[in-house]
Amino acid sequence: MIDLREVEQVQASADRLYSQIEVEGAVSRLADEINRDLSGADPVVLCVLNGGMIVTGKLVPQLPFFLELDSVHATRYRGKTEGSELHWLHEPAIELAGRTVLLVDDILDAG
């Protein structure tokens, strides 16, 4: 269960590293690179849940070529701060073999 008071405390003490305008600009630059590299590749875009939802939602509308969209959700943590074995909560429904896959997440970490 999420403790809303703890969330409010974290938000109140957090430092904003980048403004919304800077983040939007970074997503647009990323979209430009993806358009250059993947246009015509018929890629599958995999959103890594839950963290990648926002960036995927900002990125995909800037990709004006045909693509398929799906998601993956896996965890090692299971409510803890450390983990080992990967546990799939949602595997992609689209066949990935032989496809170009663009994996979109918010933070790349060891998890």
Secondary structure, 3 states (H helix, E strand, C coil): CCCHHHHHHHHHHCCCCCCHHHHHHHHHHHHHHHHHHHCCCCCEEEEECCCCHHHHHHHHHHCCCCCEEEEEEEECCCCCCCCCCCEEEECCCCCCCCCCEEEECCCCCCC
